[in-house]
Amino acid sequence: MAKAQIVRRRRGNPVTRYLRETNAELKKVTWPARQDALQLTGLVLVVVVISSAVLGLLDFVFARVVGFVISLG
């Protein structure tokens, strides 16, 4: 039983261990330059807007087609 307590003490509190390990991992990250981050953010926004427009158009077309098919029956 004494060994189990020693092992628990070495491991530490799970919350503080998690925070310590997270901090260590974040220090390893290579962060993009501000200009790169802004360009990538703009690119993501453009792709989202285009995707939304395409999906909205497809939804409109399919709704019309389904409405037309239902009106035939």
C-alpha positions in Angstrom: 0.0 0.0 0.0 2.9 2.4 0.6 4.1 1.9 -3.0 0.7 2.9 -4.3 0.8 6.2 -2.3 4.3 6.9 -3.5 3.3 6.4 -7.2 0.3 8.6 -6.7 2.4 11.4 -5.3 4.9 11.2 -8.2 2.1 11.5 -10.7 0.6 14.5 -8.9 -2.8 15.9 -9.2 -4.4 14.9 -12.5 -5.6 18.5 -13.2 -2.2 20.1 -12.5 -0.4 17.4 -14.5 -2.8 18.0 -17.4 -2.2 21.7 -17.3 1.6 21.2 -17.1 1.7 18.8 -20.0 -0.6 21.1 -22.1 1.7 24.0 -21.4 4.7 21.9 -22.4 3.0 20.9 -25.7 2.0 24.5 -26.5 5.6 25.5 -26.2 6.5 23.0 -29.0 4.0 24.6 -31.4 5.3 26.6 -34.3 2.8 29.5 -34.5 2.2 31.2 -37.9 3.2 34.8 -38.5 0.4 37.4 -38.2 0.3 37.9 -41.9 0.0 34.2 -42.6 -2.8 33.8 -40.0 -4.7 36.7 -41.6 -4.3 35.3 -45.1 -5.4 31.8 -44.0 -8.4 33.3 -42.1 -9.4 35.2 -45.3 -9.1 32.0 -47.4 -11.3 30.1 -44.9 -13.9 32.8 -45.0 -14.0 32.9 -48.8 -14.3 29.1 -49.0 -17.1 29.1 -46.4 -19.0 31.8 -48.3 -18.6 30.0 -51.6 -19.7 26.7 -50.1 -22.7 28.3 -48.4 -23.8 29.8 -51.7 -23.4 26.5 -53.6 -25.3 24.6 -50.9 -28.0 27.3 -50.8 -28.4 27.1 -54.5 -28.6 23.3 -54.5 -31.2 23.5 -51.7 -33.3 25.9 -53.7 -33.1 23.9 -56.9 -34.0 20.6 -55.2 -36.8 22.2 -53.3 -38.3 23.5 -56.6 -37.8 20.1 -58.2 -39.4 18.2 -55.4 -42.3 20.8 -55.2 -42.8 20.3 -59.0 -42.8 16.5 -58.7 -45.3 16.6 -55.8 -47.6 19.0 -57.8 -47.7 16.5 -60.6 -49.0 13.7 -58.4 
